[in-house]
Amino acid sequence: MTPSTLLHSVLREPQRMERLTAEQWNALIRVARVEMLMGTIGMLSTGMHVPDKARLLLDEAAAIASVRQNAARYEVQRMVEALTPTGMPVILMKGSAYLMADLPPCPGRNIGDLDIMVPFDRLSEAEAALKRHGWQSIKAKGTYDDSYYREWMHELPPLAHETRGGVIDLHHTILPRTARLTPRPERMLANAIPTNCGAYIMAPAEMLLHSATHLAYDGDLQGGARNLWDIDRLVRHFAEQPDFWDDLKSAATAHELTSPLARALRLSHRLYGTPSPAALRGKPDLIDRLALRKLRGHDRYGAPTTPISNFILFLRGHWLRMPLPMLTRHLLTKWRARRAEARQAGRENDQ
Amino acid sequence: MRLRIGPAIFDIRSPFGGAIASLRHLYRDYPQGMPDEIYDFTVAALPTTPWRRWFRPSIRLQADFTVEEAVPVALRHALLAFEMGVNMQMALGYRRDIILHAASAARDDRAVVIVGDSGSGKSTLSALLSWSAGWRHCGDELALIGLAGDYSLTPYPRPIGLKNQSIPVMRERVSADRFGPRLEGTMKGTVQHLLPPVDAIQAMDRPARPALIVSPHFTAGASPEIRRMTQSEAYLRLSVASTNQLTLGEPGFDALIRLIRSVPAYDITYGTSEEGLQLVEKLWGDVE
């Protein structure tokens, strides 16, 4: 068992925590911190007999997660206040949706930036309303980074609040505009479900689909253990509804996301035994193998042990994000900017 | 190697054997080993790039909690790299108490908390208190204030990081074997560590109760002066000096409010170390 698989097995079967040696605890704590799951296992350990020091560290992480969740709730409320006058529907995404709808991934989960989605044609209106309420873009207008987000991405440059520092990622869809797949945000908006706080959450099938797409199609599976844990919790919860798997299948087809969904279901099945119809999961492939290597590849200090797999996944993440000529142009521009910055810094040092 | 400072056990490793050896020596009075314990934080000092292990050796930190823009440190300053790593774990990852960027010392298990910016004189003042005035050293950089009702202070008595002019001040008073190696040309100038008295390290599990807060302002030639802070001023100073109070939410706020309501806080200005000591003793006499 590697330190990573120890974490996966503890998530599957929290009772295992009552039988760990100090050495195993040390490895588990390192990997759980790297994967941002320390608060989660802290909550799962409630009422269990664990060594005093482990109890201290687990409770500490769980307490911090709960303070952060309070802060995240507050940010959601301020955001809703800012956007309510516009009358547009606002969908909470990922962590903040689980939080406001009190879904099973929530206990102990670390909730960072506030991700929201609004209709594409009301994006600038939403941005203007947030700016009136103190959120500021962290990228200067007219710079390359600013237009990179606006022209190519599925979200605007991050908006940080001027006094509280909380960050909102304002989305209009769930994948970059340059990505090879193009989901249909208008369907997500049409199916969205209102919550008490005034914002919406996605319907179960689409919420899961978003989580799956984010994991399997956007990026390099960094933090994958946590994202797959979200998926496991959501699947087990939603599958109690009779039509869930049918809804999921038709949603995946409508959004052209059957393949990322299949991969996410395969991986969470492997890690956490997440139940799902075999037909939806499809067949494992080379990317699955690399992904599993990365997900299982931490040493007892939490450091990665599979650099080659990780690098291939990094390349794949970029490859999926944009066509090759565009990617080349992007990397070249970023490289030039860094070089100019270094030269500037050199000049200042000489003075 | 494993090392315990106050409430936290650190697992420290590095391929640079000499760096580990000098760390072991500097921390010789502290608990080490502890192979069967669950530790709090891991800190590794690794070569910046593989060839930097041999060629112009330089260190980057890998740890449970890190910041992105951490600067590499030259191998000859390895002790400072470890210190940075250990401090970073406490500042970013330790959430059991309020962490103040402050020195502290105790007498009869009642403590003075010395809060101030880097360079204000808090390390020197705390070194003088423990080595010249018989106080129990509880830490020169981080003070841990409990979240429970009695806001008690948990000692975190790391070796004192003396800088520049304060080094000769202490060399006059303390025997040479209590000093670490002299580190020249660091970001803060010359740095040399001073080990606290052995008694203070052995008593590091005994909490103390804060009774006085002072904010030192050492200005060469200034005449001694004492000014009492208002409670709101004291709250602001301590909150700003804390790495984690705001992230602790309501319990952090409540604990700090309890502290400043019960413990008086003063600005003290002085021109010589002796005057500084005298001012602290005078204020201590008032709270006793």
Chai-1 contact restraints between the chains, C-beta under 6 A:
chainA,res_idxA,chainB,res_idxB,connection_type,confidence,min_distance_angstrom,max_distance_angstrom,comment,restraint_id
A,A22,B,D36,contact,1.0,0.0,6.0,A-B,restraint_1
A,A22,B,I38,contact,1.0,0.0,6.0,A-B,restraint_2
A,W25,B,I38,contact,1.0,0.0,6.0,A-B,restraint_3
A,R33,B,D64,contact,1.0,0.0,6.0,A-B,restraint_4
A,K53,B,I38,contact,1.0,0.0,6.0,A-B,restraint_5
A,A54,B,I38,contact,1.0,0.0,6.0,A-B,restraint_6
A,E60,B,R95,contact,1.0,0.0,6.0,A-B,restraint_7
A,E60,B,R96,contact,1.0,0.0,6.0,A-B,restraint_8
A,I64,B,R95,contact,1.0,0.0,6.0,A-B,restraint_9
A,V67,B,G249,contact,1.0,0.0,6.0,A-B,restraint_10
A,Y301,B,T42,contact,1.0,0.0,6.0,A-B,restraint_11
